C-alpha cells in the first residue's frame, strides 16, 4: 500500500488535532465539583475522556482509508435500513474484482463488555446481516460472498456469533499492508497522546519515540516528497510515482 507524503503528513496532523480538539472542548466544560480545588485536574479528566471516545472513530477512519488504497476495494461508513429502523455500519468494504463483501463492527476492545452489551452487538449485526443483501443490490454490487466481522482492535474477546479480529489478524482479510498502516498509525497516536500528558502526571512517563514512519514525517521537509510504502513488516520512504 502506497500513500503520498502529503497524505501521511495529514494523518500525523490528525493525531495532534485529536488532542487539540479535546483541550478546546474541555476548556468550555465547567469545573467538576469533585475537583474544585484543582481545576486543571478537572480539565485533564475531560480531555483524556474525550480522546478515548474519539480514538475509536480514528480506528474506523484509518481502516477505511487503508482499504480504499488497495486496488479494486471500496470502503466507507454507511447507514442502512434494517428491521425496526436504521443501523450504522462502521465499515462496509467491497472488492469489485473478487466480489468479496465485508461488514465490520469496530470496537477499541481494550476491556470486557457486560452481557447486555454483547447481546446488543450481536443483535445489531443479525439485523445488518439480514438486510445487507438488499442494501448492496441497490448500489449495483453483486457480492460473491459476504463476511460479517467484529474488529476488537486491542484484542479483547467475548463469546459472539461473529468472528472477532484484532489489530493484527484483520490483515488476513486484506493485504498485510492494511493492518501495518493501521497499527503503525495507532502506535504513533498512542505515543503522541502519552507525550501530551506525561508531564502532568506524578511520575514521568518514558515514552519511546521514532518507532513508526509517522515520527519521521516533518512539515518542513523539502519537496519533492517521497511516498510511504507500507508492507507486512513495516513502512519505508520510496521514490514518488511519476504521476504523484
Secondary structure, 3 states (H helix, E strand, C coil): CEEEHHHHHHHHHHHHHHHHHHHHHHHCCCCCHHHCCCHHHHHHHHHHHHHHHHHHHHHHHHHHHHHHCCCCEEEEEEEEEECCEEEEEEEEEEECCCCEEEEEEEECCCCCCCHHHHHHHHHHHHHHHHHHHHHHHHCCCCCCEEEEEEEECCCCCCCCCCEEECCCHHHHHCCHHHHHHHHHHHHHHHHHHHHHHHCCCCCCCCCCCCCCHHHHCCCCCCCCCCEEEECCCCEEEECCCCCC
